Amino acid sequence: MIELKYSQKYLHERRKFLRNNFELLNRTTKALRVFVSNPKHPSLNLEKLKGSRYWTIRIDKGSRIFFMWIDKTPAILLDIGTHDKYRQY
């Protein structure tokens, strides 16, 4: 089982990104639940960003959660947003 930690930036961006969008909130919650129980689940489309230590979890076709591993099992969630946000990392 994966342990999650949350950066302040992630918490701030999550509030903005999910505001008034109940369907996206449900998809995000489901993706994180699956990630914690089975990080290799195919529905997550876990992907390491080239040339960095950052990874993404797919929420849906256009939305991602950005994170990095701490040691082997804890993961720190860094950011959430559209797919194009990967350019920042």
Number of C-alpha atoms within 10 A of each C-alpha: 10 14 13 16 15 13 13 12 13 21 15 12 16 17 13 12 17 16 11 10 9 10 10 16 17 12 15 22 13 12 21 18 13 16 20 16 12 13 19 12 12 9 14 19 15 17 12 15 14 9 7 9 11 17 21 23 23 21 25 16 8 10 20 25 24 24 23 16 15 12 7 8 13 15 18 17 23 20 21 27 19 15 17 10 14 17 7 5 12
